[in-house]
Amino acid sequence: MKSWHLAIGSFAVTVTAFSVGFAPEPTPAAGMADAYKIDPVHSTAIFRVQHFGAGQFYGRFNDVSGQFTFDGSSAESLTFDVTVKVDSVDTGTAKLDGHLKSPDFFNARENPTLTFRSKSAKLVRGATYSVTGELTIHGVTKSVTVNVEHAGTADQGQGKRCGFEAIFELQRSDYGMTYGIDRGMLGDDTRVIVSLEGVHGAA
């Protein structure tokens, strides 16, 4: 606080100035993004390949686990660590499930899981993020970049929840899965849909 004395004619005036400081808004500390445990009941991984050069054949994995982080303030807060159990593959037909678990395809005995570990993320537009990470399928790990959409964050009275969905294409031959491609029985291009819902702070 400072004061100045001013003389104006026969009047003496004292002027006092107050200095008020405003602290800057705190920035989130590194590693403080909200952590969500993946809810396996409301999460799934779906794949699609062409069958016999005609229809589209779908399958899904019922066991999806892991966690992700996100605080909504920055793309840097978005991380994924996802594991899918190959043995949970489900086509609705036990015989086909058994074939997909065999060495012709996923080889569940030697490669029991599929995994994705993110390395970086950036905002593309709106609620869509570009996420780069390492995808492991059939024992082969490759770097991939996919668009991931934030589906929503809410608390309906049973804990805070957050959801994301990714739809992308890959070639299964890149991961050593070539069965049926040379004869045109099954396509190489594979569409993948991964939908995740996580519970905040779950143990």
Secondary structure, DSSP 4 states (H G I P E B T S, - for coil): -EEEEEEETTEEEEEEE-----PPPPPPPTT-SPEEEE-GGG-EEEEEEEETTTEEEEEEES-EEEEEE--SS-GGG-EEEEEEEGGGEE-S-HHHHHHHHSTTTT-TTT--EEEEEEEEEEEEETTEEEEEEEEEETTEEEEEEEEEEEEEEEESSS-EEEEEEEEEEEEGGGGT--TTTTTTSB-SEEEEEEEEEEEET--
